[in-house]
Amino acid sequence: MHNDDTGMRILRLTREPGDKRTGTFTSGIVSMVGAWTIALFFTGWKHAGENLAEVLKQRARELSAPIQMSDALSRNSPKVEGVEPLQANCLAHGRRQVVEVADNFPEECRYVLETLRDVYHHDALAREQALSPEQRLHFHQEQSEPLMNRLHEWMKAQLAEHKTEPNSGLGKAISYFTESLAEADALPQRSRRADR
């Protein structure tokens, strides 16, 4: 499942009494199962995670945990008792953060972007070869995982050795990646995906 919020301008929306929220969002939730793609859109005061939680409440409890792809905002994570999605934070969101600060940190950003370029190249090859999901996972484990592991170690060293200030633009981008990669490392091997 992929989910995200977009801020919306709505002329008027009735709120529940006592609701102190002022934002209005449209949440998109896209789920892909086999050949089927389902897209749901919700407009209102709830965030994407709250909308996803409502959808997951309707899901059969005996199913294995869904994989959720989103950016790392905490409001994108659903809070549903008994349902713990496997988090797969969006690599493109992290890459975009690095691109935005490349002028200020050219050498560091070049390393990150060149590594990600190689990972994206591997994904393009997997798609060209029309690999099955299992074959694609195996291919990325062999080809992309070593790159991502080296990148993760480099990023951790940037912060631990004070080579990058945590509050800088690059530090924030690195934090996004290190949190995402740490969550991915915690996943069971059978559930790990290359697009983390």
Secondary structure, DSSP 8 states (H G I E B T S, - for coil): -EEEEEE---S-----TT------EEEEEEEEETTEEEEEEEEESS-HHHHHHHHHTTS-TTS---EEEE-S-GGGS--BTTB--EEEE-HHHHHHHHHHTTTTSHHHHHHHHHHHHHHHHHHHHHHHTT--HHHHHHHHHHHTHHHHHHHHHHHHHHHHTTSS-TTSHHHHHHHHHHHHHHHHHHS-GGG--TT-
